[in-house]
Amino acid sequence: MWWFQQGLSFLPVALVVWSAASFVFSYITAIVLHHVDPLVPYISDTGTIPPERCLFGIMLNVSTFLGMATMYVRYKQVSALSPDKPRILRLNKLGLTLGWMSCFGLCIIANFQKCILYYIHVLGACLTFGVGAIYMLLQTVLSYLMQPELHSKDIFWARLAVLLWSCSSILSMFVSSVVLYSGLYGQNLVQKLHWDPQERGYTPHIISTVSEWSLAFSFLSFFLTYIRDFQKISLRAVVSLQGQTLHEGPRSFTAEEQALLVAGSI
């Protein structure tokens, strides 16, 4: 059995691989069609013009559902491992709420393009990466509280390192974007898809775009730390029959009948 076939480890793997592919495929399509510059465009710019916009949108929508599933499984795992620790359970519930808010932000990014509905797109980015960073912080804190009994120290330090990487990318992107869109380098820069290296504002533009790509991949890298944890989780379905036929209503069964029905469960 391969490592990604163990337990539910395929969930975070699928989330990371699929999301990274959505960025890369949209980028390649936009470059081939000369819709953006080859040197580090904004991720959002690679999903602005058809046909890459369609590809970008549908792939990120799938990433949204993968992210929600991954975060829910993580929530259930922490709840099962620490049923008698109220502090951990409260942080775990808060983490799931913030995680799903982050996924909703990703759905907004996928369906509201930067050059069309800029402020809604920015709202989605703030939910995805801003609230997502808080989710990462909570999961890092949970990893700290659960060590060394339930978590190894290596996992905690790995998550802390990725969290710091993500926070530094957010800070760099925020500062460079404020400088770029301050009005010193012209107006309507949101609609600008092609940049000349000799133009004023090119340096903060590059810093901003590099920071965005760094932030995206730091965010995805955090879910790679779930792989080992998810290898210890299995999922099975149990079907309990409530009737001998499909046209009769539910009724009470004798102990002998109930044992016979449960024996047919999977």
KALINMO-V865083 format. One record per pair of residues at least 12 apart in sequence whose ideal C-beta (glycine too) atoms are under 7 Angstrom apart, sorted by sequence separation. I is the first residue (numbers start at 1). J is the second residue. If there is no record, write none. Layout:
# KALINMO-V865083
i;j
I;J
I;J
This chain:
# KALINMO-V865083
i;j
108;120
109;121
112;124
143;155
144;156
79;92
143;156
35;49
78;92
108;123
109;124
185;200
30;46
108;124
109;125
140;156
143;159
185;201
35;52
75;92
27;46
105;124
108;127
109;128
140;159
23;43
26;46
75;95
105;125
139;159
140;160
241;261
26;47
75;96
105;126
180;201
29;51
30;52
105;127
106;128
240;262
29;52
104;127
105;128
140;163
241;264
72;96
180;204
71;96
102;127
179;204
180;205
240;265
26;52
29;55
101;127
102;128
105;131
137;163
239;265
136;163
238;265
239;266
71;99
176;204
180;208
238;266
26;55
71;100
102;131
237;266
25;55
26;56
101;131
102;132
136;166
176;207
177;208
68;100
176;208
98;131
102;135
133;166
22;56
133;167
68;103
172;207
173;208
176;211
67;103
98;134
99;135
22;59
98;135
133;170
21;59
22;60
173;211
64;103
67;106
172;211
173;212
95;135
98;138
18;59
22;63
129;170
64;106
169;211
173;215
63;106
64;107
95;138
18;62
19;63
94;138
95;139
18;63
169;214
170;215
60;106
61;107
169;215
91;138
95;142
15;63
18;66
60;109
61;110
166;215
169;218
60;110
91;141
92;142
15;66
91;142
14;66
15;67
166;218
57;110
165;218
166;219
56;110
57;111
88;142
11;66
15;70
162;218
88;145
11;69
12;70
11;70
162;221
53;113
162;222
11;73
159;222
162;225
78;142
82;146
8;73
48;113
47;113
48;114
159;225
48;115
158;225
45;114
81;150
44;114
155;225
118;190
115;190
114;190
115;191
44;121
129;215
136;222
132;219
129;219
45;193
74;226
77;229
70;223
70;226
77;233
36;193
37;194
73;230
35;193
37;195
73;233
40;206
42;209
41;209
40;209
43;212
40;210
42;212
43;213
40;213
43;216
23;216
20;220
19;220
16;220
16;223
15;223
16;224
12;223
12;224
12;226
13;227
12;227
9;227
12;230
11;230
9;230
8;230
9;231
7;230
7;231
6;231
7;232
8;233
7;233
7;234
8;235
